[in-house]
Amino acid sequence: MTKIGSIDLAPPFALAPMAGMTDTAFRRLVKRRGGCGLVVTEMVSSEGLVRGGDRTLEYAEYTEEERPVSIQIFGGDPARMAAAARIVEGMGADIVDVNMGCPVHKIARHSAGCSLMREPAHAAEVVRAMVQAVSIPVTVKMRAGWDATAINAPDLAKRIEDAGAAAVTVHGRTAAQSYSGFSDWELIGEVASGVRIPVFGSGDCVEPQQMIDRLRDTPVRGVLVGRGALRNPWIFSQAAALAQGRAPGEVSLEERGQFLLEYVDLLLQEQTQEADGFRHVAPGQAPTAPAPARGRERWVINKLRALNSWYTKGLDNGSHLRVAINTAESIPQLRDVIRDFFVTRERPSPACA
Ligand SMILES: Cc1cc2nc3c(=O)[nH]c(=O)nc-3n(C[C@H](O)[C@H](O)[C@H](O)COP(=O)(O)O)c2cc1C
């Protein structure tokens, strides 16, 4: 059994943090399909948390059914990161994760995200300050290094372990690579062999069998799946079936359509609950003012557009669905487009029945 601190990960497959994508609604839908042992929130600004910004708190929201849940924060100042970790602990999260992998200039220029990999001593100081501030496990998600001339994940993982981190995830690309090339699982294995804390691997698992293979063939203790889960949220339950020697279930078109319809419903509910003042908020924070109805619809439509750029990849006529969703202007239209594409197409027409 893989554990992070005292938290059991059963099974050791996790939904990777993905900014703009892995919101609480998406995470719940993935959990409901089974096989996912841990979910990680989108990255949340430590500054925003400490200042109590409403938008920031939204990113850190989660529900009980998502547990165990890890809240990922980014920042570069040890004291502020420690203060943010205390807020995360106060929100009841199971784990606080530090982003040391984001290559985006806006984040990396502030000695945060993957920039921390260029200052390993400072990165360890950030972790040490957080570990001293909270009793929940502190984990780190890093890349292979900053660029091909500075691959330092094995060294940084040791420093982070010495600083008290409970686990490390490595996405085996450099910041300079962004998403080009492939994740270097040999390097990830090297990191895993060099420390005692559990190491999780991330990168390029898009089929359930690949998750099983990585777990079996490399010394990692778990696997994170990002883009593969945006295309196929059933990937975790399919991998869990394979791990138990069962054939992974086929997902019907109707089920795929149902997933999107449920996503729309959950996103709308979330907005309504927010309007009613219900959500996980940090102590002393007031809930945000309700979004106007039109703004809410637009927000939900934009979320569906973002997910569909991944979800429709590889689907027959997926580009038609993308275009149709991109032109939907209201929630009823959006639901019709989804039903037309998935649910209607699933039933055989009388002519061929
Ligand atoms: C749209 C998108 C957003 C991401 N946001 C984050 C993030 O907020 N924090 C983080 O640590 N990694 C983030 N990542 C990286 C993923 O967690 C993961 O490590 C990477 O995509 C490689 O795994 P994959 O091939 O399974 O997608 C993001 C990736 C994508 C595609």
The ligand as an SDF file (V2000), in Angstrom:
LIG
                    3D

 31 33  0  0  0  0  0  0  0  0999 V2000
   -3.6470   22.2280  -18.9400 C   0  0  0  0  0  0  0  0  0  0  0  0
   -2.5790   21.7950  -17.9560 C   0  0  0  0  0  0  0  0  0  0  0  0
   -2.4590   22.4500  -16.7500 C   0  0  0  0  0  0  0  0  0  0  0  0
   -1.4900   22.0560  -15.8240 C   0  0  0  0  0  0  0  0  0  0  0  0
   -1.4310   22.6750  -14.6190 N   0  0  0  0  0  0  0  0  0  0  0  0
   -0.5660   22.2260  -13.6640 C   0  0  0  0  0  0  0  0  0  0  0  0
   -0.5820   22.7640  -12.3440 C   0  0  0  0  0  0  0  0  0  0  0  0
   -1.3800   23.6430  -11.9990 O   0  0  0  0  0  0  0  0  0  0  0  0
    0.3310   22.2760  -11.4550 N   0  0  0  0  0  0  0  0  0  0  0  0
    1.2400   21.2890  -11.7840 C   0  0  0  0  0  0  0  0  0  0  0  0
    2.0320   20.8800  -10.9420 O   0  0  0  0  0  0  0  0  0  0  0  0
    1.2430   20.7590  -13.0180 N   0  0  0  0  0  0  0  0  0  0  0  0
    0.3590   21.1750  -13.9440 C   0  0  0  0  0  0  0  0  0  0  0  0
    0.3290   20.5800  -15.1760 N   0  0  0  0  0  0  0  0  0  0  0  0
    1.2450   19.4400  -15.4450 C   0  0  0  0  0  0  0  0  0  0  0  0
    0.5430   18.1150  -15.1470 C   0  0  0  0  0  0  0  0  0  0  0  0
    0.2080   17.9780  -13.7940 O   0  0  0  0  0  0  0  0  0  0  0  0
    1.3880   16.9090  -15.5850 C   0  0  0  0  0  0  0  0  0  0  0  0
    2.5440   16.8280  -14.7900 O   0  0  0  0  0  0  0  0  0  0  0  0
    1.8080   16.9960  -17.0530 C   0  0  0  0  0  0  0  0  0  0  0  0
    0.7150   17.3520  -17.8680 O   0  0  0  0  0  0  0  0  0  0  0  0
    2.3770   15.6620  -17.5620 C   0  0  0  0  0  0  0  0  0  0  0  0
    1.4450   14.6130  -17.3500 O   0  0  0  0  0  0  0  0  0  0  0  0
    0.4420   14.0760  -18.5040 P   0  0  0  0  0  0  0  0  0  0  0  0
    1.2630   13.6750  -19.6870 O   0  0  0  0  0  0  0  0  0  0  0  0
   -0.2390   12.9040  -17.8080 O   0  0  0  0  0  0  0  0  0  0  0  0
   -0.4970   15.1820  -18.8450 O   0  0  0  0  0  0  0  0  0  0  0  0
   -0.6180   20.9780  -16.1220 C   0  0  0  0  0  0  0  0  0  0  0  0
   -0.7390   20.3310  -17.3550 C   0  0  0  0  0  0  0  0  0  0  0  0
   -1.7130   20.7140  -18.2620 C   0  0  0  0  0  0  0  0  0  0  0  0
   -1.8260   19.9680  -19.5670 C   0  0  0  0  0  0  0  0  0  0  0  0
  1  2  1  0
  2  3  1  0
  2 30  2  0
  3  4  2  0
  4  5  1  0
  4 28  1  0
  5  6  2  0
  6  7  1  0
  6 13  1  0
  7  8  2  0
  7  9  1  0
  9 10  1  0
 10 11  2  0
 10 12  1  0
 12 13  2  0
 13 14  1  0
 14 15  1  0
 14 28  1  0
 15 16  1  0
 16 17  1  0
 16 18  1  0
 18 19  1  0
 18 20  1  0
 20 21  1  0
 20 22  1  0
 22 23  1  0
 23 24  1  0
 24 25  2  0
 24 26  1  0
 24 27  1  0
 28 29  2  0
 29 30  1  0
 30 31  1  0
M  END
$$$$
